[in-house]
Amino acid sequence: MSDFFSAFADDLPQLRSGLLVTLEATVLGALVALFLSFVLGLMSISRQLVARGVSRVVVEFFRGTSLYVQLFWLYYAMPPLTGYELTPLLCGVVAFGLNYGAYGAEVVRGAINSVPRAQYEAAVALNMTPLHRMRKVILPQAWVQMIPSFTNLFIQLLKCTPLLWLISAADLMTVIEKLRTRTGETLTAYLTLLACYFVLAYALTLLMNLLERSAKRRLGLATGGGSLLKSRSAVTAPAAGGTR
């Protein structure tokens, strides 16, 4: 164990670099996923049949195929097919964004559909345009309900970043794996890796809890004193007033 932590201290620059790659993959992948979630989610409730059809095909394809295969396809199969080669980090960002964006689209669709019908009717009565009522009335209420599910998705995305090791990205998993190979301390290496990912996941949870608290305050909803430390559930309660 002492050999591992001695090597750990000696390789701090590489560890910082690996941690940065992991954080970049998580943050950029989450941003791509969030963007696609709203695009595909809004398309899925569109009145246009083509938009709904495209959204459904994309969502079902990326939810129904393995993230492993998507990652390997982007890194190994796409270059000879298209002539374009992506860096390992960019492959990870694209694969994570597409995969979790497909799941996030269902989060967006479900949250928007759970906003009470009376809210839509009130916005129409105020002569709001469809874009205005979506931006000012519907999305602020739906966003509060989306955050817990997005928190779960983003944590899952973070926990998938060790897959970058399989395509030679110099992430945190890669650096720890090299230390394990060099020192032979398998147990210590993987316990350290577990601790690192737990800290990152918990920090992400706290940030999302803070975001949810802020979103609730904008709607005038009560936020308890312990809301920043509360646990997450994949199921969100529907808003009062029923669903549309």
Secondary structure, DSSP 8 states (H G I E B T S, - for coil): -HHHHHHHHHTHHHHHHHHHHHHHHHHHHHHHHHHHHHHHHHHHT-S-HHHHHHHHHHHHHHHHS-HHHHHHIIIIIHHHHHS----HHHHHHHHHHHHHHHHHHHHHHHHHHTS-HHHHHHHHHTT--HHHHIIIIIHHHHHHHHHHHHHHHHHHHHHHGGGGGGGT---HHHHHHHHHHHH--HHHHHHHHHHHHHHHHHHHHHHHHHHHHHHHHHTT----TTGGG----S-----TT---
